[in-house]
Amino acid sequence: MAATETLSVRLSPETRRVLAEAAPTHDAAGASALARDILERWAASEKDARFRESAARAVSFLRDHPDWGDDPADFFPGVKDFEEK
C-alpha cells in the first residue's frame, strides 16, 4: 500500500479561486499542496479531539468507579489535561 492516497474532491469555483490565489504564498507545489495541508491538519486535529474525548470518558468512568482501585493517571499520563474545569 502506498504511503499516501489520492483523493478527488469537487470544489466550488470560489474555493478553487481562493486556493489558487493563496497557493503561491504557501508552497511551490501550488493549490493542491495547500488543499492537502489543510485537510491533513484538519484530520490530525480531528484524531486528537477524538482521542481526548475517549480519554476523558475513560477517566470519568474510572473516577466514578473508585472501587476498581485504578488511578486514571496510571493509564493516561497527563490526566489533568482531560479533566473538565
Residue frames as a rotation matrix with the C-alpha (Angstrom) as fourth column:
MET 1
0.576 0.818 0.000 0.00
0.818 -0.576 0.000 0.00
0.000 0.000 -1.000 0.00
ALA 2
-0.026 -0.569 0.822 1.24
0.511 -0.715 -0.478 3.45
0.859 0.407 0.309 -0.85
ALA 3
-0.692 -0.310 -0.652 2.28
0.722 -0.316 -0.616 5.84
-0.015 -0.897 0.442 1.90
THR 4
-0.695 0.519 -0.498 -0.24
-0.329 -0.845 -0.422 8.33
-0.639 -0.130 0.758 0.57
GLU 5
-0.283 0.705 0.651 -3.56
0.829 0.521 -0.203 8.09
-0.481 0.482 -0.732 -1.21
THR 6
-0.983 0.053 0.177 -5.13
0.067 -0.789 0.611 10.28
0.172 0.612 0.772 -3.86
LEU 7
-0.295 0.920 -0.258 -8.47
0.723 0.038 -0.690 11.87
-0.625 -0.391 -0.676 -3.10
SER 8
-0.823 0.121 0.555 -10.50
0.377 -0.613 0.694 13.72
0.424 0.781 0.459 -5.69
VAL 9
-0.276 0.756 -0.593 -12.99
0.731 -0.236 -0.640 16.27
-0.624 -0.610 -0.488 -4.47
ARG 10
0.046 0.385 0.922 -15.19
0.832 -0.525 0.178 18.74
0.553 0.759 -0.344 -6.23
LEU 11
-0.579 -0.275 -0.768 -14.56
0.667 -0.701 -0.252 22.35
-0.469 -0.658 0.589 -5.34
SER 12
0.645 0.756 -0.109 -16.76
0.598 -0.589 -0.544 25.34
-0.475 0.286 -0.832 -5.87
PRO 13
0.430 -0.488 0.759 -15.33
0.647 -0.420 -0.637 27.92
0.629 0.765 0.135 -8.27
GLU 14
0.732 -0.133 0.668 -14.84
-0.427 -0.853 0.298 30.31
0.530 -0.504 -0.682 -5.34
THR 15
0.814 -0.445 0.373 -12.91
-0.146 0.465 0.873 27.72
-0.562 -0.766 0.313 -3.31
ARG 16
0.511 -0.628 0.586 -10.75
0.850 0.468 -0.239 26.88
-0.124 0.621 0.774 -6.31
ARG 17
0.537 -0.273 0.798 -10.03
0.249 -0.853 -0.459 30.60
0.806 0.445 -0.390 -6.84
VAL 18
0.819 -0.211 0.534 -9.09
-0.564 -0.471 0.678 31.18
0.108 -0.856 -0.505 -3.19
LEU 19
0.708 -0.587 0.393 -6.77
0.284 0.745 0.603 28.14
-0.647 -0.316 0.694 -3.19
ALA 20
0.450 -0.535 0.715 -5.13
0.855 0.026 -0.519 29.30
0.259 0.844 0.469 -6.41
GLU 21
0.617 -0.182 0.766 -4.61
-0.111 -0.983 -0.145 32.80
0.779 0.005 -0.627 -5.00
ALA 22
0.787 -0.270 0.554 -3.19
-0.598 -0.115 0.793 31.55
-0.150 -0.956 -0.252 -1.70
ALA 23
0.921 -0.359 0.153 -1.04
0.371 0.927 -0.057 28.76
-0.122 0.109 0.987 -3.11
PRO 24
0.451 -0.823 0.345 1.93
0.285 -0.234 -0.930 30.88
0.846 0.518 0.129 -4.27
THR 25
0.148 -0.390 0.909 2.46
-0.782 -0.609 -0.134 32.11
0.605 -0.691 -0.395 -0.72
HIS 26
0.751 0.269 0.603 2.27
-0.615 0.618 0.490 28.60
-0.241 -0.739 0.629 0.65
ASP 27
0.115 -0.614 0.781 4.36
0.022 0.788 0.615 26.17
-0.993 -0.053 0.104 -1.34
ALA 28
-0.588 -0.424 -0.689 5.92
-0.660 -0.241 0.712 25.73
-0.468 0.873 -0.138 -4.73
ALA 29
-0.911 0.240 0.336 3.63
0.337 0.902 0.270 22.74
-0.239 0.360 -0.902 -5.34
GLY 30
-0.810 0.557 0.183 0.61
-0.219 -0.578 0.786 25.02
0.544 0.596 0.591 -5.61
ALA 31
-0.177 0.886 0.429 -3.07
-0.917 -0.306 0.254 24.79
0.357 -0.348 0.867 -4.76
SER 32
0.506 0.395 -0.767 -3.20
-0.184 0.918 0.352 21.01
0.843 -0.037 0.537 -4.44
ALA 33
-0.422 -0.726 -0.544 -0.42
0.498 0.316 -0.808 21.06
0.758 -0.611 0.228 -1.81
LEU 34
-0.824 0.187 0.534 -2.24
-0.476 -0.740 -0.476 23.79
0.306 -0.646 0.699 0.10
ALA 35
0.229 0.971 -0.072 -5.50
-0.817 0.232 0.528 21.83
0.529 -0.062 0.846 0.00
ARG 36
0.280 -0.211 -0.936 -3.67
0.237 0.961 -0.145 18.69
0.930 -0.181 0.319 1.14
ASP 37
-0.775 -0.630 -0.051 -2.03
0.237 -0.215 -0.948 20.54
0.586 -0.746 0.315 4.03
ILE 38
-0.486 0.686 0.542 -5.38
-0.823 -0.567 -0.019 21.96
0.294 -0.455 0.840 5.14
LEU 39
0.506 0.729 -0.461 -7.05
-0.558 0.684 0.470 18.55
0.658 0.020 0.753 5.01
GLU 40
0.014 -0.585 -0.811 -4.16
0.405 0.745 -0.530 16.81
0.914 -0.321 0.248 6.79
ARG 41
-0.888 -0.293 0.356 -4.14
-0.155 -0.537 -0.829 19.41
0.434 -0.791 0.431 9.58
TRP 42
-0.067 0.947 0.314 -7.90
-0.943 -0.163 0.291 19.01
0.326 -0.277 0.904 9.98
ALA 43
0.515 0.253 -0.819 -7.59
-0.168 0.967 0.193 15.20
0.840 0.038 0.540 10.09
ALA 44
-0.471 -0.759 -0.449 -4.83
0.403 0.268 -0.875 15.36
0.785 -0.593 0.179 12.72
SER 45
-0.791 0.246 0.560 -6.90
-0.550 -0.687 -0.475 17.77
0.267 -0.684 0.679 14.78
GLU 46
0.275 0.950 -0.148 -9.96
-0.822 0.312 0.476 15.53
0.498 -0.009 0.867 14.49
LYS 47
0.225 -0.281 -0.933 -7.94
0.214 0.948 -0.234 12.47
0.950 -0.147 0.274 15.53
ASP 48
-0.820 -0.572 -0.005 -6.57
0.173 -0.239 -0.955 14.35
0.546 -0.784 0.295 18.55
ALA 49
-0.467 0.728 0.502 -10.06
-0.847 -0.532 -0.017 15.55
0.255 -0.433 0.865 19.54
ARG 50
0.487 0.661 -0.572 -11.45
-0.483 0.749 0.454 12.02
0.728 0.055 0.683 19.34
PHE 51
-0.193 -0.634 -0.749 -8.61
0.442 0.625 -0.643 10.69
0.876 -0.455 0.160 21.50
ARG 52
-0.910 -0.157 0.385 -9.16
-0.213 -0.619 -0.756 13.42
0.357 -0.769 0.530 24.07
GLU 53
-0.025 0.979 0.200 -12.90
-0.923 -0.100 0.372 12.69
0.384 -0.176 0.907 24.18
SER 54
0.462 0.141 -0.876 -12.23
-0.056 0.990 0.130 8.97
0.885 -0.011 0.465 24.58
ALA 55
-0.533 -0.744 -0.404 -9.66
0.432 0.171 -0.886 9.54
0.728 -0.646 0.230 27.31
ALA 56
-0.733 0.320 0.600 -11.98
-0.599 -0.722 -0.347 11.96
0.322 -0.614 0.721 29.11
ARG 57
0.382 0.905 -0.187 -14.77
-0.719 0.418 0.556 9.35
0.581 -0.078 0.810 29.10
ALA 58
0.251 -0.365 -0.897 -12.38
0.336 0.901 -0.273 6.69
0.908 -0.233 0.349 30.41
VAL 59
-0.812 -0.572 0.115 -11.06
0.136 -0.376 -0.916 8.98
0.568 -0.728 0.383 33.13
SER 60
-0.358 0.776 0.519 -14.59
-0.864 -0.486 0.131 9.92
0.354 -0.402 0.845 34.12
PHE 61
0.532 0.555 -0.640 -15.59
-0.335 0.832 0.443 6.25
0.778 -0.021 0.628 34.29
LEU 62
-0.141 -0.675 -0.724 -12.63
0.532 0.565 -0.631 5.34
0.835 -0.474 0.280 36.46
ARG 63
-0.895 -0.167 0.413 -13.29
-0.197 -0.682 -0.704 8.27
0.399 -0.712 0.578 38.77
ASP 64
-0.045 0.973 0.228 -16.98
-0.908 -0.135 0.397 7.32
0.417 -0.189 0.889 39.02
HIS 65
0.836 0.280 -0.473 -16.00
-0.135 0.939 0.317 3.76
0.533 -0.201 0.822 39.98
PRO 66
0.164 -0.845 0.508 -13.37
-0.914 -0.324 -0.244 4.16
0.371 -0.424 -0.826 42.70
ASP 67
0.592 0.113 0.798 -13.99
-0.555 0.775 0.302 0.59
-0.584 -0.622 0.522 43.82
TRP 68
0.943 -0.306 -0.132 -11.91
0.066 0.561 -0.825 -0.53
0.326 0.769 0.549 40.84
GLY 69
0.695 -0.687 -0.212 -8.89
0.304 0.014 0.953 0.78
-0.652 -0.726 0.218 42.66
ASP 70
0.043 -0.680 0.732 -7.29
0.999 0.019 -0.042 2.11
0.014 0.733 0.680 39.50
ASP 71
0.043 -0.124 -0.991 -5.85
0.213 -0.968 0.131 5.57
-0.976 -0.217 -0.015 39.25
PRO 72
0.901 0.375 0.218 -6.63
0.283 -0.126 -0.951 7.12
-0.329 0.919 -0.219 35.85
ALA 73
0.593 -0.744 -0.309 -3.14
-0.769 -0.637 0.056 8.63
-0.238 0.204 -0.949 35.81
ASP 74
-0.122 -0.629 0.768 -1.77
-0.232 0.770 0.594 5.08
-0.965 -0.106 -0.240 35.59
PHE 75
0.128 0.289 0.949 -3.44
0.773 0.571 -0.278 4.71
-0.622 0.769 -0.150 32.20
PHE 76
0.612 0.192 0.767 -3.41
0.677 -0.628 -0.383 8.28
0.409 0.754 -0.514 30.95
PRO 77
-0.343 -0.778 -0.526 -0.30
0.905 -0.423 0.036 10.29
-0.251 -0.464 0.850 31.74
GLY 78
-0.996 -0.019 0.087 -1.24
0.039 -0.971 0.235 13.93
0.080 0.238 0.968 31.98
VAL 79
-0.411 0.906 -0.101 -4.77
0.881 0.423 0.211 13.03
0.234 -0.003 -0.972 33.07
LYS 80
-0.281 0.277 -0.919 -5.20
0.506 -0.771 -0.387 16.55
-0.815 -0.574 0.076 34.43
ASP 81
-0.921 -0.102 -0.377 -5.35
-0.245 -0.601 0.761 17.75
-0.304 0.793 0.528 30.80
PHE 82
-0.752 0.647 -0.126 -8.56
0.250 0.456 0.854 15.76
0.610 0.611 -0.505 30.32
GLU 83
-0.459 0.596 -0.659 -10.41
0.840 0.050 -0.540 16.98
-0.289 -0.802 -0.523 33.35
GLU 84
0.143 0.593 0.792 -13.17
0.649 -0.661 0.377 19.50
0.747 0.460 -0.480 32.82
LYS 85
-0.804 -0.448 -0.390 -12.63
0.592 -0.543 -0.595 22.75
0.055 -0.710 0.702 34.59
